Amino acid sequence: MRYKFVTSIALVALIVGVALAWRSTSAGLQSREPSNIKVVMNQLPDKNGIVPIEIIQPSVVSTAPNKLDEFSYILRNNSGKPVIALAVIRTISYEEGGKIYAHSVYSTMDAAVHPDIGGKPFLPENQMPMEAAGPVGFDEGVIIKEITLNIDYVLYGDQTAYGSGGEGERRIKAMRDGARRYKTWLAQEYSRAGKSLTAILPAIQSRSIPEALKLDSDQKMGADRYRLHLLTTFQRKGAADIENYLKETN
């Protein structure tokens, strides 16, 4: 079972085995090329006939049986409550040598990954587009059969949650921990450099998270999100705002 990816750092991707059972519905496909890839959306349990966070409008682009060029969908918040964080599992089922295999990735949204970033929650009655990290290509002879979407974790603004204790929550917490640990490390480097932003700017610009922090892949995602926030702040507001962050402890 072999596969290859072209991905960006925008979304979390890790091979996992997934066996989740929820009420499922199928959706129509939108593609620029003919595709036999089926999309199955396993919606959250409804409350009074309303699905709290609903998966809608999946779109598939596949230019070859073994390639998923583009995949996107939309989440709609019908819950009546703001959503602080959520995690969605996307599972690709494919056939190789007469056997069916599954490859799964997580996509996450977190408005509270770190206090300095100040993300916006996913508000009621709003929609949020979700996209795959990039094209996914498998070896010759592989046929992609189906894509399944499951919402694994939802944290609402009132701190109630769906899927507590699961893998989705673990990943969200790991990313928050990574952002926190990266900031702590960078603040220490800033102090050691005599509070010179010029001295640590190359570290912020580097796409490599220091190995000394011993972060796992999810923690590195959180660290990189914080690093990118600092770069954006530097470009838009200048050095003073970054230095203010590094002088604070949170």
N, C-alpha and C positions, 0 to 999 in steps of 0.2 A: 504494500500500500504506500505509494509515493505521490507527492504533490509538490507544487511550487507556487509561490506567491509573489505579487508585487503589491506592497502595502505602504500606507503612510502612518505616522505616529498618532494621527487624530483619534483612532479608535483602538480599544484594547483587543488583541487577538491572541488566543492560546488554544491549542488542541486539547479538548476535553471529551470525556465520554458523557453523553447525556441520555437519560431515560426519564422523561417527564410525561405525565398523562393529564391532559386537560381537555375540555370540550373544544373541538376544533371545527373550523370552517375553511373552505377553499376560496381562493380569489382568482379573478381573471388576470391575465398577463398582458403587459405592455412591453413590446420589444421592437427594436429596429430590424431584427432578423427573426425568421421563424424559429420557435423554440418549443420544445416539449417539456420544459421544466415546470413542474407543478409547484405552486406556493400554498402552503398550509399555515393558517394563522390560528394559533392556540390562544384564544382570548382569556382574560381573567374572568373568574366567576362573576356573574352579574349580580347586582344588588337592586332589587325592585325593578328588574327588567332592564337595567342600565349597566353597561360594561364600564367600570371606572376609568381605566386607561385602555383605549381601544386602538388596535392596529388596523390601519386602513391603507388603501391605494398602493399596494406593492407594485414595483416596476422592475422588470427583468430585461437585461440586454445580454444575449449570448450569441456569439458569432461562430461557435464551434461546439460540438457535443461535450467536449472536455473543458470548456472555458466559460467562466462567468465574468463577462466584461464589466457589467455594472449591475448593482442591485440597490434599490432604495425603497423606503416606505415612510409612512407618516404615523405619528402617534397623536391621538386626540384625547384631551383631558376632560372626561365627562364626570369626574368625581365630585366636583363642587369644592375641592380643596387644592391649594397649591402643592406642587410636587417638588421636593428638594433634591431627590436623587432617584435614579432608577437604573436597572440593568436588563438588557434583552439578550436572549440566546438566539443565535442564528445557526441552524444546523443544515449542512448540505449533505444530502444522501446521494451516493453515486455508486455505479456498478463497475466493477473491474474483475475480469476473469470469471464472470458468472456469479460473483458474490457482491452483496450490498454492504457498503461501508458508510460511516458517518463522520463528518468533520464539523466541529462546532467552534464558534467564536462568540465572545461577549462584546456588546456595545453598551457603553455607559454614558449617563449624563449626571453631573453632580454640581449643583449650585453652591455647595458649601465645601469644596475641596480644600480651601484654605481661607481664613478671614481676610487676608490681604487681597485676594482676587475679587471678592464681592460679586459672585455670580447671581444671575436672576433666576428665580424659580419658574417652573413650568406651570403657568396659571390656568385656572378652570376655564373651560370653553375655548382654549387655545389649541393650536396644532403645532407639532414640532417635527420637522423632517429628520429622518435618520438615513444615513448612507453607509454602505460597506466601505472598509478601509481602502480598497483598491481591487483591481482584477485578481481573480483566483484561477489558476490554470493547473490542470492535472495532466498526467502522462497520456501519451497517445493510447487509444483504445478504451479510455475511461469515458463513461457516459454519465453526466449529471442528471439525476432523476427528479429530485425534489428539494425544495427549501422550506424549512419549518421555522416559524418564529414563536418564541415563548417569552413572555414577560416574567422574569425570574424574581425581581425585587423592586419594590416601590416604597420610598420614604416620603410621607406627606408632611406638610408644614406643621401640623399639630403633633408630630412625632409618632403617630400611628404608622404602621408599616404592613406591607404584604411581603411574604417570603423571608421573614426574619430568620437569621441563623443559617441561611443558605449561602451558596457560592457567590451570588450576586452581591449580597451585603458584605461578604468577606473582601471582595475586590474593591468595592467602594471605600471601605475602611482602610484597606492597604494603600490605595492611592492617596488618601488623606494623610496617612502616616508618612508616606514618601515625600509629600510636599512639605510637611512639617520638619522632617529630618534634614531635607535638603536646605531649607531656610536656616536651620540651626547651624549646619556646617558652614554655610556661606557667611553667616554673621560672625562666626569664629574666625574665618579666614579674613574677613574685613577688619576685625580687631587686630589680628596678628600683623596685618599690612599697614598698621598705623592709621586705620580708618581712611584708607585711600581706595576710592572706587576704581581709579585707573588701574591699580594693581590687580584687582579681582575681576575686572571686566572680561578678560580673556576666558576665565572660568565660566562666566555667565553665557558667553557667546559660544562656548564649546557644546556640541551636541552630545558629548559623552558625559554621563553621570559618573562621578568619582567612584571607583571600585571600593575605596576605603569605607564607604557607607554601607556596603554589603546589602543592597536593596534587591528584592526580587523583581520580576517583570512588572507586576502591578504597582509596586512602590516606585519603580523607575518612571512609570507613566505619570504618577502624581508629581514626582520631582521635576520631570520635564515640563509639565504644565506650569509649575511655579516658575521655572526658569524662563519659559516663553513669556509669561506675564511680566517678568522683570524687563525683558528685552522690549516688549511693547510699551511698557511704561517709560522706559528710557527714551525711546523714539518719539513718543507723543508728548511727554512732560519734562523730560530731562533728568539729570543725575540726582537732584535733591529728593525727589520722591522715592527713588530706590534707596538712598541712604537713610531716609526716615524709616523705611521697612526694616532695614538691617539693624537699626538701633532699638527696635521694638522686640519684645519677646512674646510670641504667640504661635 
